Amino acid sequence: MTPDDYRPGPGSRNKRIDSVNINSNGLVAAGTSTGDVFLWKLDLLKFKQQQLKPQTWLGSSKKHSKSVHFCEFSPNGKYLFTGSVDGTAKVWNLEVEKAKKG
């Protein structure tokens, strides 16, 4: 699943991004209405220069069964905290998540 699956269009009415957070290193996390969390790496220089495609897709993971309304990075950028309306809160070790995807 990629962010393209969440673009407005036929059949996408029940899918939406409910929370977004970016840290100072350019990591972007987005929580969705279906319990998925998307991760990107934003090239801040390209973004400031308004270049096309300043982001790199890092992947997604589904750790919640319902909408993710809270995403927050730790100050050191190594962890992501998410909270969902399913009543769960998760702590993600981003280094471990990257290793799973690689």
C-alpha positions in Angstrom: 0.0 0.0 0.0 1.3 3.4 -0.9 0.0 7.0 -0.3 -1.4 6.8 -3.8 -4.1 4.6 -2.4 -5.3 7.5 -0.3 -5.7 10.0 -3.1 -9.3 11.3 -3.5 -11.2 9.3 -6.1 -13.8 6.6 -6.6 -13.8 4.3 -3.6 -11.6 6.4 -1.4 -14.3 8.0 0.6 -13.6 6.0 3.7 -9.9 6.4 3.6 -8.2 9.5 4.8 -5.1 10.8 6.6 -6.1 11.9 10.2 -2.8 13.0 11.7 0.5 14.2 10.4 3.8 15.0 12.1 7.3 16.0 10.8 10.5 16.1 12.8 13.5 18.4 12.4 15.3 15.6 10.5 12.6 15.6 7.8 10.9 12.4 8.8 7.1 12.6 8.1 4.6 10.3 9.7 0.9 10.2 8.8 -1.8 8.2 10.6 -4.8 7.0 8.5 -8.4 6.3 9.1 -7.7 2.6 8.6 -5.0 2.2 11.2 -2.0 2.4 8.9 0.9 4.7 9.5 2.9 6.0 6.5 6.5 7.2 6.7 8.4 9.4 4.4 11.8 11.1 4.4 11.5 14.7 3.3 14.6 16.4 1.7 14.3 19.8 3.4 16.5 21.6 0.9 14.4 20.3 -2.1 11.3 21.2 -0.2 12.4 24.8 0.5 13.4 25.1 -3.2 9.9 23.8 -4.1 11.4 21.0 -6.2 9.2 18.2 -7.4 9.3 15.0 -5.4 11.2 16.2 -2.3 10.1 13.1 -0.4 11.2 9.5 -0.3 8.6 6.8 0.5 9.9 4.7 3.5 6.9 2.4 3.8 3.8 1.8 5.9 2.8 -0.4 8.8 -0.6 -1.3 10.3 -0.4 -1.6 14.1 -3.8 -0.2 14.9 -7.2 -1.5 14.1 -8.9 1.9 13.8 -8.1 5.5 12.9 -4.7 6.9 14.1 -5.3 10.4 15.5 -1.9 11.0 17.1 1.6 10.8 15.7 4.6 12.3 17.5 8.4 11.8 17.1 10.7 11.6 20.1 13.1 14.5 20.5 16.0 12.4 19.3 14.0 11.1 16.2 14.5 7.5 17.1 11.0 6.7 18.1 7.5 7.4 16.9 4.5 7.5 19.2 1.0 6.8 17.8 -2.4 6.7 19.4 -5.6 5.4 17.9 -9.3 5.5 18.6 -9.1 1.7 19.1 -7.8 2.6 22.5 -4.2 1.6 21.9 -0.9 3.6 22.0 2.2 2.3 20.3 5.9 3.2 20.5 7.8 2.5 17.3 11.5 2.0 17.2 12.2 3.6 13.8 15.6 1.8 13.4 13.9 -1.6 13.8 11.1 -0.6 11.4 13.6 0.5 8.8 15.4 -2.8 9.1 12.2 -4.7 8.6 11.6 -2.8 5.3 15.2 -3.2 4.0 
